[in-house]
């Protein structure tokens, strides 16, 4: 994409009230726009990152048998009353609204109730199970405090998958495959090395639920890391047992972290309240065993910025970067830059091409702020020799190479 | 996709309160689920149709220079107060909600206000213009009555593009290119032949705005068609001038229609109220000239069903069908059907493969209801001869052909 055609501009400062690094950098780079506290719009470059994250999650959810659907935000109170989650004194983060006839509606903050009710229309026999259904859908949460940029917002896209199984065993097998899929997702996104499977309390239907916590000094959560097992436990668990649930190690290290995903065994809590049953091969009725599995792609994007930045700007991991490289045309190199741009695109590389009429200094500062994994400079000198100056965003080394070598390097 | 892995089931009847053909058929076929009056969830097959429509619109918006972004649903009242569109007595379809500190928020029913405010951060000079920004985003409209299935809902995805131009001339050139893009979109979706450019009243900044109206007996709108020009005028215009605006023909035919898109010249109404200005080459400040351009992919989906169905079910146009063909395995043909399924997929055809353990009659009835453009039957007889029985959904003719010929036919 030609940068001259991108409407967003970078800026030297972020709004004074922003405290978090992710919001400051993403706002300065023009990836997002602040509509109000806790609600950010995604501008073209930010939407590319968000869509890259979504594409990775979608592939891994499909790989474990997920079927994609799209539920509504507007919520009929009825199923929520049956599960006792409608009342604001129980769930304090509802946004509620009204039809013109004054009937009260909610804006979904999660979807266990409507999807359980929906499945009643499609599941009746053991033959209809298991079902794994997921969506990328906008959630609304009336958070009291929002000070962490994309890490905690009042409106955000969530990937939520719900599993419907015939038995606890069938459920547990899927739960394990979801756990593995989550690890793969965070690896592909580029935050896997800092992200730990974390034991959390499990509620009435299982001993544990699990969070995926990315270690990061600016995280809102506290976790306790077992160095031997490379897992963590959260605060609730440490208060109960103060040891690693896997190896019983009691020397756990307290660290700050960001919760980037969570998976829960729901047992029959929702299927019981909403009457979701199936008939087994012997003709006996059972309640369906459920699980839920969430990841917030926007929060993952914010987490990547918290982890990967320096004083000059963002360092996007290559799996989710808006473009694989940023090509800057310097004075005298404009004609050759056009050719380089076309060759890179023909080779299937995604390129942000800075063809703007601004100074080399401004282009380099913007390249550092925007954070593509590779920076390519086409100056008058390199143009003459039909080579390009190449630098990785996270390295100091500058190399000169021909376009074929550049393409090989970008694709490696 | 194997139909045995699809969780949705078809049903013989739709909820009694549904009056519209699109809702009845889409509910029976398991494409959508009714959450409440005017709010439908999209199930896997329905989401495939919706995404096919979205992909066509996105391609054509990108082709005329559109940059995709994603704005929030939650709305700060301030910009809406400045344009005098916050008060319920002026805009009666707001859904409003409150933060926990009682501050009032709105759920966007359109996005002129926030996008104009946003552009103030990125547009200041003539060099920054023109800008064409669009999104696929969920709108909320507190409609009084909703009785037309996907044609009028309280929550729906809308493609809304907003144009920002330096002058009326620059605006008009883009307005014409948007008009042409819309015609292309409706052609590619398969409803172009019934969809007419329709003159509507233009407000204070232009004589006309334009709707795209699909002629259909079950439409909510009335239009007046000029047979010579193949355009229409809407009710407002006929009351003013009772003639075709292009050829002055006064013999206009009254017809029912569904509005599937609309484009408006907004002039400086929003840029004036919200202070969106640019400095020209001579250093003079001007207000930005705006336009807005909407299509509802869900409504387009409902319209396609209203146009293309028979007593047995839906007939999807090939441009938006969930799969290009529906392959049914009949007794004795199961093994060969598997091979046919793989060959079709290898050739790049999208296939819904009915591998379920149900009767041929049930499979054929479902194929008619679900409405893929081609039905392929692999029976014991055709399996023996390594051929397939092929029928178009909208034709009676049954043909027998080998797999190579099938692939050629599907791709033609």
Interface residues (C-beta under 8 A of the other chain):
Chain A: X5 X6 X7 X8 X9 X11 X30 X33 X35 X36 X39 X40 X41 X42 X43 X44 X47 X50 X65 X67 X68 X69 X70 X71 X72 X73 X74 X75 X76 X92 X95 X96 X97 X98 X99 X100 X105 X107 X114 X118 X119 X121 X122 X123 X128 X131 X133 X138 X140 X142 X144 X154 X155
Chain B: X5 X6 X7 X8 X9 X11 X30 X33 X35 X36 X39 X40 X41 X42 X43 X44 X47 X50 X65 X67 X68 X69 X70 X71 X72 X73 X74 X75 X76 X92 X95 X96 X97 X98 X99 X100 X105 X107 X114 X118 X119 X121 X122 X123 X128 X131 X133 X138 X140 X142 X144 X154 X155
